[in-house]
Amino acid sequence: MIGRLSGVIAEKTPPQVLIDVAGVGYEVDVPMSTFFNLGQLGERAVLLTHLTVREDAHQLFGFLTHEERTAFRQLIRISGVGPKMALGLLSGLSVAELAQAVSRQEIGRLTKVPGIGKKTAERLLLELKGKLGPDLALPAAVASDAQADILQALVALGYSEKDAAAALKALPADVGVSDGIKLALKKLS
C-alpha cells in the first residue's frame, strides 16, 4: 500500500496532481482543499495517500492532513459512497465542517455539496454519527507518549475512544502511565 508520497509537483489539473518521485510520476486525485494548498509547479510536496484497487484501475488519492485522510476513509466505508463522492464532500466541506454537520445532524449542509442528495445525506449522517468527530479530535487529546499509552490501555480495556479521550483530558499533563491509567479508570467508573 502506498501511504505517503514526497516529490516534486509536475502537473496540476483539478482535481488531479502529478507528483514526480525520483523520476516516477504518480497521478493523485485530491480534494480541492488539498489542491489549492499545494505549492506551485516545481515545488516539493508531501501527500498522505490512500490506494484503491479495483478490477479495472488502481487509483491513488492524496491529502495534506491525517484528518482529511481519516475522514475520506470513513466516508468510503459507507455503502453507496465511492472515492469520487468522498472527494467531492471533502472539496465542498472542510473536515471540521463535515464533523460539525454530522454532530448537529444538518442534512441541508450536506445537500449543498454537488452530487449529494437528501437520501445520501441522511445515510451519511446516520452512519458517521459518533464516528467522525471523536476520531478526528483524538490526536489533539494525546500530547505525549505516556498519554498515548494510557489511551491505548483504556481502549484495550473496552472503553470507547471518545470516553478514553475525555478521561485523558482530565489527567495532569505530567502523569506517568501506571498512575494515569489508575486515575483515568477512577474517572470512568
VENLINQUI-V551205 format. One record per backbone hydrogen bond with DSSP energy under -0.5 kcal/mol. CO is the residue of the C=O (numbers start at 1). NH is the residue of the N-H. If there is no record, write none. Layout:
BEGIN
co: [CO,CO]
nh: [NH,NH]
END
This chain:
BEGIN
co: [1,3,5,7,8,8,9,11,13,15,16,17,17,18,18,18,19,19,20,20,21,23,24,24,25,26,26,28,29,31,31,32,33,34,35,40,43,45,47,48,50,50,51,52,52,57,57,59,60,61,62,63,65,66,67,68,69,70,71,72,73,74,75,78,80,82,83,84,85,86,87,88,89,94,95,96,97,98,99,100,101,101,102,105,106,107,107,108,110,113,115,117,118,119,120,121,122,123,124,125,128,128,131,132,133,134,135,137,137,138,138,141,144,145,146,147,148,149,150,151,152,153,154,155,160,161,162,163,164,165,166,167,168,172,176,177,178,179,180,181,182,183,184,185]
nh: [3,49,47,45,10,20,42,18,16,30,13,19,28,10,11,20,21,26,8,22,24,25,21,26,27,19,28,17,62,34,35,36,37,38,38,43,9,7,5,63,52,61,53,54,59,54,59,52,29,50,31,48,69,70,71,72,73,74,75,76,77,77,78,81,82,86,87,88,89,90,91,92,93,98,99,100,101,102,103,104,105,106,105,107,110,110,111,112,113,116,117,121,122,123,124,125,126,127,128,129,131,132,135,136,137,138,139,140,141,141,142,143,148,149,150,151,152,153,154,155,156,157,159,158,164,165,166,167,168,169,170,170,171,175,180,181,182,183,184,185,186,187,188,189]
END
